[in-house]
Amino acid sequence: PVYQVLWASNSSVPDERNGVAVLVRPSPHLRVSAPTAASPCGRLLTVSVSWAGHNFTVVNTYWPSDSVQHRTRFLRDVLQPHLPGGPAIVLGDFNFTPNPALDRYPV
């Protein structure tokens, strides 16, 4: 099937690589808006969805992995301002690991 690709890229690098995307398979029962928000760093993309009589927002995220401070700043400065007052599904790569000593390569 052909998918509609909604993409938020990192506009701070020349080739705008990195980012998050939402792929939508067309259906007569599904309506997805163009992105309603995207972060310049390519770490957040929101779209409004209408499906089966329900309206909600999908928020695709790619969280920083380097420090608790950066994750906290991402939550406060990037994610929270884009959370709607209504139903939302937040998904993506949260970069959380239960035990970093076991689940990450040494730097």
VMD Tcl script that builds the backbone (N, CA, C; Angstrom):
set m [mol new atoms 321]
animate dup $m
set s [atomselect $m all]
$s set {name element resname resid chain x y z} {
  {N N PRO 1 A 0.817 -1.207 0.000}
  {CA C PRO 1 A 0.000 0.000 0.000}
  {C C PRO 1 A 0.856 1.265 0.000}
  {N N VAL 2 A 0.282 2.325 -0.468}
  {CA C VAL 2 A 0.945 3.625 -0.497}
  {C C VAL 2 A 0.640 4.347 0.810}
  {N N TYR 3 A 1.661 4.879 1.441}
  {CA C TYR 3 A 1.500 5.591 2.698}
  {C C TYR 3 A 1.761 7.080 2.502}
  {N N GLN 4 A 1.036 7.893 3.242}
  {CA C GLN 4 A 1.316 9.321 3.307}
  {C C GLN 4 A 2.376 9.499 4.390}
  {N N VAL 5 A 3.444 10.221 4.082}
  {CA C VAL 5 A 4.529 10.433 5.033}
  {C C VAL 5 A 4.477 11.872 5.533}
  {N N LEU 6 A 4.376 12.017 6.849}
  {CA C LEU 6 A 4.424 13.324 7.495}
  {C C LEU 6 A 5.728 13.350 8.275}
  {N N TRP 7 A 6.594 14.333 7.996}
  {CA C TRP 7 A 7.970 14.297 8.471}
  {C C TRP 7 A 8.356 15.609 9.145}
  {N N ALA 8 A 9.055 15.520 10.262}
  {CA C ALA 8 A 9.661 16.687 10.919}
  {C C ALA 8 A 11.159 16.439 10.937}
  {N N SER 9 A 11.898 17.239 10.214}
  {CA C SER 9 A 13.348 17.026 10.134}
  {C C SER 9 A 14.083 18.037 11.001}
  {N N ASN 10 A 15.345 17.776 11.205}
  {CA C ASN 10 A 16.198 18.668 11.972}
  {C C ASN 10 A 16.675 19.773 11.039}
  {N N SER 11 A 16.051 20.940 11.137}
  {CA C SER 11 A 16.394 22.036 10.222}
  {C C SER 11 A 17.684 22.755 10.608}
  {N N SER 12 A 18.328 22.319 11.695}
  {CA C SER 12 A 19.574 22.973 12.099}
  {C C SER 12 A 20.807 22.378 11.431}
  {N N VAL 13 A 20.635 21.313 10.659}
  {CA C VAL 13 A 21.756 20.735 9.921}
  {C C VAL 13 A 21.489 20.908 8.428}
  {N N PRO 14 A 22.534 21.039 7.610}
  {CA C PRO 14 A 22.353 21.371 6.197}
  {C C PRO 14 A 21.438 20.423 5.419}
  {N N ASP 15 A 21.563 19.125 5.618}
  {CA C ASP 15 A 20.752 18.205 4.815}
  {C C ASP 15 A 19.457 17.803 5.522}
  {N N GLU 16 A 19.141 18.450 6.637}
  {CA C GLU 16 A 17.909 18.214 7.390}
  {C C GLU 16 A 17.662 16.738 7.673}
  {N N ARG 17 A 18.730 16.027 8.013}
  {CA C ARG 17 A 18.577 14.627 8.378}
  {C C ARG 17 A 18.102 14.551 9.826}
  {N N ASN 18 A 17.832 13.376 10.278}
  {CA C ASN 18 A 17.312 13.126 11.619}
  {C C ASN 18 A 15.882 13.678 11.709}
  {N N GLY 19 A 15.119 13.100 12.571}
  {CA C GLY 19 A 13.769 13.602 12.762}
  {C C GLY 19 A 12.804 12.475 13.076}
  {N N VAL 20 A 11.543 12.822 13.095}
  {CA C VAL 20 A 10.483 11.853 13.355}
  {C C VAL 20 A 9.459 11.924 12.227}
  {N N ALA 21 A 8.734 10.828 12.057}
  {CA C ALA 21 A 7.735 10.767 10.989}
  {C C ALA 21 A 6.503 10.010 11.472}
  {N N VAL 22 A 5.399 10.303 10.826}
  {CA C VAL 22 A 4.169 9.542 11.002}
  {C C VAL 22 A 3.787 9.067 9.610}
  {N N LEU 23 A 3.596 7.754 9.453}
  {CA C LEU 23 A 3.161 7.190 8.179}
  {C C LEU 23 A 1.690 6.832 8.295}
  {N N VAL 24 A 0.910 7.234 7.296}
  {CA C VAL 24 A -0.531 7.042 7.338}
  {C C VAL 24 A -0.953 6.217 6.129}
  {N N ARG 25 A -1.634 5.132 6.401}
  {CA C ARG 25 A -2.210 4.331 5.323}
  {C C ARG 25 A -3.605 4.876 5.034}
  {N N PRO 26 A -3.846 5.329 3.814}
  {CA C PRO 26 A -5.143 5.933 3.496}
  {C C PRO 26 A -6.306 4.977 3.772}
  {N N SER 27 A -7.362 5.539 4.312}
  {CA C SER 27 A -8.572 4.784 4.619}
  {C C SER 27 A -9.748 5.752 4.606}
  {N N PRO 28 A -10.895 5.304 4.135}
  {CA C PRO 28 A -12.061 6.198 4.164}
  {C C PRO 28 A -12.534 6.504 5.592}
  {N N HIS 29 A -12.078 5.732 6.570}
  {CA C HIS 29 A -12.511 5.921 7.956}
  {C C HIS 29 A -11.524 6.729 8.777}
  {N N LEU 30 A -10.448 7.194 8.141}
  {CA C LEU 30 A -9.375 7.867 8.861}
  {C C LEU 30 A -9.062 9.204 8.200}
  {N N ARG 31 A -8.999 10.245 9.027}
  {CA C ARG 31 A -8.562 11.553 8.544}
  {C C ARG 31 A -7.397 12.006 9.422}
  {N N VAL 32 A -6.306 12.395 8.780}
  {CA C VAL 32 A -5.121 12.868 9.490}
  {C C VAL 32 A -4.756 14.221 8.900}
  {N N SER 33 A -4.577 15.203 9.782}
  {CA C SER 33 A -4.233 16.551 9.334}
  {C C SER 33 A -2.772 16.615 8.924}
  {N N ALA 34 A -2.446 17.685 8.232}
  {CA C ALA 34 A -1.032 17.999 8.041}
  {C C ALA 34 A -0.459 18.252 9.424}
  {N N PRO 35 A 0.846 18.145 9.601}
  {CA C PRO 35 A 1.409 18.374 10.933}
  {C C PRO 35 A 0.937 19.701 11.532}
  {N N THR 36 A 0.471 19.625 12.775}
  {CA C THR 36 A 0.027 20.833 13.463}
  {C C THR 36 A 1.160 21.466 14.249}
  {N N ALA 37 A 2.209 20.710 14.516}
  {CA C ALA 37 A 3.401 21.249 15.178}
  {C C ALA 37 A 4.580 20.356 14.852}
  {N N ALA 38 A 5.729 20.980 14.729}
  {CA C ALA 38 A 6.981 20.249 14.529}
  {C C ALA 38 A 8.087 21.075 15.159}
  {N N SER 39 A 8.968 20.410 15.868}
  {CA C SER 39 A 10.063 21.148 16.501}
  {C C SER 39 A 11.185 21.353 15.492}
  {N N PRO 40 A 11.887 22.485 15.557}
  {CA C PRO 40 A 12.995 22.739 14.629}
  {C C PRO 40 A 14.106 21.700 14.733}
  {N N CYS 41 A 14.234 21.075 15.904}
  {CA C CYS 41 A 15.291 20.077 16.087}
  {C C CYS 41 A 14.872 18.706 15.544}
  {N N GLY 42 A 13.641 18.582 15.043}
  {CA C GLY 42 A 13.179 17.329 14.462}
  {C C GLY 42 A 12.815 16.280 15.496}
  {N N ARG 43 A 12.622 16.663 16.741}
  {CA C ARG 43 A 12.340 15.697 17.802}
  {C C ARG 43 A 10.866 15.588 18.154}
  {N N LEU 44 A 9.975 16.322 17.479}
  {CA C LEU 44 A 8.559 16.262 17.806}
  {C C LEU 44 A 7.728 16.560 16.569}
  {N N LEU 45 A 6.663 15.803 16.409}
  {CA C LEU 45 A 5.708 16.018 15.322}
  {C C LEU 45 A 4.327 15.700 15.863}
  {N N THR 46 A 3.364 16.600 15.681}
  {CA C THR 46 A 1.992 16.323 16.109}
  {C C THR 46 A 1.066 16.382 14.905}
  {N N VAL 47 A 0.088 15.487 14.908}
  {CA C VAL 47 A -0.951 15.475 13.883}
  {C C VAL 47 A -2.296 15.241 14.566}
  {N N SER 48 A -3.334 15.833 14.009}
  {CA C SER 48 A -4.693 15.609 14.504}
  {C C SER 48 A -5.303 14.461 13.727}
  {N N VAL 49 A -5.996 13.565 14.441}
  {CA C VAL 49 A -6.552 12.363 13.836}
  {C C VAL 49 A -8.041 12.275 14.142}
  {N N SER 50 A -8.826 11.905 13.134}
  {CA C SER 50 A -10.232 11.549 13.306}
  {C C SER 50 A -10.384 10.125 12.811}
  {N N TRP 51 A -10.864 9.257 13.690}
  {CA C TRP 51 A -10.989 7.847 13.345}
  {C C TRP 51 A -12.138 7.225 14.137}
  {N N ALA 52 A -13.031 6.568 13.446}
  {CA C ALA 52 A -14.138 5.834 14.065}
  {C C ALA 52 A -14.909 6.701 15.068}
  {N N GLY 53 A -15.137 7.952 14.717}
  {CA C GLY 53 A -15.891 8.842 15.587}
  {C C GLY 53 A -15.096 9.449 16.723}
  {N N HIS 54 A -13.807 9.218 16.766}
  {CA C HIS 54 A -12.944 9.755 17.815}
  {C C HIS 54 A -11.994 10.792 17.228}
  {N N ASN 55 A -11.731 11.848 17.989}
  {CA C ASN 55 A -10.760 12.869 17.602}
  {C C ASN 55 A -9.669 12.901 18.656}
  {N N PHE 56 A -8.420 12.852 18.216}
  {CA C PHE 56 A -7.297 12.867 19.137}
  {C C PHE 56 A -6.053 13.360 18.412}
  {N N THR 57 A -5.026 13.617 19.184}
  {CA C THR 57 A -3.751 14.079 18.641}
  {C C THR 57 A -2.708 12.985 18.829}
  {N N VAL 58 A -1.916 12.754 17.795}
  {CA C VAL 58 A -0.776 11.851 17.890}
  {C C VAL 58 A 0.480 12.718 17.970}
  {N N VAL 59 A 1.281 12.469 18.996}
  {CA C VAL 59 A 2.516 13.217 19.209}
  {C C VAL 59 A 3.669 12.217 19.116}
  {N N ASN 60 A 4.454 12.310 18.045}
  {CA C ASN 60 A 5.600 11.425 17.864}
  {C C ASN 60 A 6.846 12.163 18.353}
  {N N THR 61 A 7.618 11.514 19.239}
  {CA C THR 61 A 8.749 12.176 19.866}
  {C C THR 61 A 10.025 11.345 19.761}
  {N N TYR 62 A 11.141 12.042 19.797}
  {CA C TYR 62 A 12.458 11.408 19.893}
  {C C TYR 62 A 13.207 12.153 20.985}
  {N N TRP 63 A 13.281 11.540 22.160}
  {CA C TRP 63 A 13.832 12.198 23.341}
  {C C TRP 63 A 15.353 12.174 23.339}
  {N N PRO 64 A 15.973 13.210 23.937}
  {CA C PRO 64 A 17.430 13.193 24.110}
  {C C PRO 64 A 17.838 12.018 24.998}
  {N N SER 65 A 19.025 11.508 24.776}
  {CA C SER 65 A 19.476 10.358 25.563}
  {C C SER 65 A 20.681 10.663 26.427}
  {N N ASP 66 A 21.221 11.868 26.323}
  {CA C ASP 66 A 22.505 12.121 26.964}
  {C C ASP 66 A 22.453 12.484 28.439}
  {N N SER 67 A 21.348 13.046 28.944}
  {CA C SER 67 A 21.317 13.388 30.371}
  {C C SER 67 A 19.880 13.583 30.841}
  {N N VAL 68 A 19.688 13.433 32.120}
  {CA C VAL 68 A 18.374 13.680 32.723}
  {C C VAL 68 A 17.984 15.141 32.526}
  {N N GLN 69 A 18.943 16.043 32.608}
  {CA C GLN 69 A 18.654 17.465 32.430}
  {C C GLN 69 A 18.123 17.753 31.028}
  {N N HIS 70 A 18.715 17.128 30.011}
  {CA C HIS 70 A 18.238 17.350 28.641}
  {C C HIS 70 A 16.848 16.749 28.431}
  {N N ARG 71 A 16.598 15.590 29.031}
  {CA C ARG 71 A 15.259 14.992 28.920}
  {C C ARG 71 A 14.222 15.853 29.637}
  {N N THR 72 A 14.582 16.376 30.801}
  {CA C THR 72 A 13.667 17.245 31.541}
  {C C THR 72 A 13.383 18.520 30.757}
  {N N ARG 73 A 14.413 19.100 30.167}
  {CA C ARG 73 A 14.242 20.305 29.346}
  {C C ARG 73 A 13.368 20.011 28.127}
  {N N PHE 74 A 13.561 18.831 27.497}
  {CA C PHE 74 A 12.737 18.448 26.352}
  {C C PHE 74 A 11.268 18.352 26.775}
  {N N LEU 75 A 11.011 17.695 27.893}
  {CA C LEU 75 A 9.642 17.556 28.393}
  {C C LEU 75 A 9.016 18.926 28.643}
  {N N ARG 76 A 9.723 19.781 29.327}
  {CA C ARG 76 A 9.196 21.091 29.716}
  {C C ARG 76 A 9.082 22.055 28.530}
  {N N ASP 77 A 10.126 22.143 27.704}
  {CA C ASP 77 A 10.188 23.186 26.683}
  {C C ASP 77 A 9.669 22.769 25.313}
  {N N VAL 78 A 9.744 21.474 25.005}
  {CA C VAL 78 A 9.344 21.021 23.667}
  {C C VAL 78 A 8.019 20.268 23.708}
  {N N LEU 79 A 7.899 19.265 24.566}
  {CA C LEU 79 A 6.701 18.428 24.565}
  {C C LEU 79 A 5.492 19.099 25.205}
  {N N GLN 80 A 5.612 19.569 26.429}
  {CA C GLN 80 A 4.443 20.108 27.141}
  {C C GLN 80 A 3.698 21.198 26.379}
  {N N PRO 81 A 4.375 22.143 25.741}
  {CA C PRO 81 A 3.628 23.180 25.019}
  {C C PRO 81 A 2.778 22.636 23.860}
  {N N HIS 82 A 3.076 21.422 23.397}
  {CA C HIS 82 A 2.347 20.867 22.258}
  {C C HIS 82 A 1.327 19.805 22.647}
  {N N LEU 83 A 1.164 19.575 23.938}
  {CA C LEU 83 A 0.139 18.627 24.364}
  {C C LEU 83 A -1.212 19.327 24.336}
  {N N PRO 84 A -2.184 18.712 23.665}
  {CA C PRO 84 A -3.493 19.355 23.553}
  {C C PRO 84 A -4.272 19.221 24.859}
  {N N GLY 85 A -5.356 19.948 24.942}
  {CA C GLY 85 A -6.219 19.820 26.109}
  {C C GLY 85 A -7.047 18.552 26.062}
  {N N GLY 86 A -7.173 17.939 24.892}
  {CA C GLY 86 A -7.988 16.740 24.735}
  {C C GLY 86 A -7.152 15.483 24.657}
  {N N PRO 87 A -7.761 14.399 24.186}
  {CA C PRO 87 A -7.070 13.107 24.116}
  {C C PRO 87 A -5.824 13.164 23.211}
  {N N ALA 88 A -4.779 12.486 23.672}
  {CA C ALA 88 A -3.536 12.444 22.902}
  {C C ALA 88 A -2.863 11.093 23.105}
  {N N ILE 89 A -2.166 10.658 22.073}
  {CA C ILE 89 A -1.314 9.479 22.145}
  {C C ILE 89 A 0.106 9.980 21.934}
  {N N VAL 90 A 0.952 9.804 22.940}
  {CA C VAL 90 A 2.356 10.208 22.842}
  {C C VAL 90 A 3.172 8.941 22.619}
  {N N LEU 91 A 3.944 8.939 21.549}
  {CA C LEU 91 A 4.718 7.747 21.204}
  {C C LEU 91 A 6.070 8.166 20.670}
  {N N GLY 92 A 6.920 7.201 20.422}
  {CA C GLY 92 A 8.222 7.490 19.845}
  {C C GLY 92 A 9.339 6.783 20.579}
  {N N ASP 93 A 10.518 7.348 20.475}
  {CA C ASP 93 A 11.709 6.816 21.128}
  {C C ASP 93 A 11.984 7.673 22.348}
  {N N PHE 94 A 11.681 7.134 23.536}
  {CA C PHE 94 A 11.837 7.887 24.773}
  {C C PHE 94 A 13.267 7.808 25.325}
  {N N ASN 95 A 14.084 6.934 24.777}
  {CA C ASN 95 A 15.477 6.785 25.200}
  {C C ASN 95 A 15.617 6.553 26.702}
  {N N PHE 96 A 14.696 5.815 27.278}
  {CA C PHE 96 A 14.784 5.440 28.686}
  {C C PHE 96 A 15.225 3.995 28.759}
  {N N THR 97 A 16.119 3.709 29.646}
  {CA C THR 97 A 16.552 2.336 29.862}
  {C C THR 97 A 16.488 2.033 31.355}
  {N N PRO 98 A 16.013 0.849 31.721}
  {CA C PRO 98 A 15.926 0.507 33.141}
  {C C PRO 98 A 17.286 0.503 33.821}
  {N N ASN 99 A 18.307 0.021 33.123}
  {CA C ASN 99 A 19.635 -0.045 33.712}
  {C C ASN 99 A 20.647 0.373 32.643}
  {N N PRO 100 A 21.017 1.653 32.605}
  {CA C PRO 100 A 21.948 2.119 31.566}
  {C C PRO 100 A 23.264 1.353 31.522}
  {N N ALA 101 A 23.716 0.835 32.652}
  {CA C ALA 101 A 24.971 0.083 32.670}
  {C C ALA 101 A 24.859 -1.192 31.831}
  {N N LEU 102 A 23.657 -1.760 31.771}
  {CA C LEU 102 A 23.449 -2.982 30.990}
  {C C LEU 102 A 22.930 -2.713 29.591}
  {N N ASP 103 A 22.187 -1.617 29.412}
  {CA C ASP 103 A 21.454 -1.418 28.166}
  {C C ASP 103 A 22.079 -0.412 27.201}
  {N N ARG 104 A 23.219 0.153 27.563}
  {CA C ARG 104 A 23.880 1.103 26.676}
  {C C ARG 104 A 25.346 0.742 26.534}
  {N N TYR 105 A 25.880 1.014 25.346}
  {CA C TYR 105 A 27.315 0.836 25.146}
  {C C TYR 105 A 28.051 1.938 25.900}
  {N N PRO 106 A 29.234 1.649 26.401}
  {CA C PRO 106 A 29.999 2.722 27.062}
  {C C PRO 106 A 30.382 3.788 26.042}
  {N N VAL 107 A 30.427 5.015 26.500}
  {CA C VAL 107 A 30.753 6.135 25.608}
  {C C VAL 107 A 32.242 6.331 25.577}
}
mol reanalyze $m
mol bondsrecalc $m
mol representation Tube
mol addrep $m
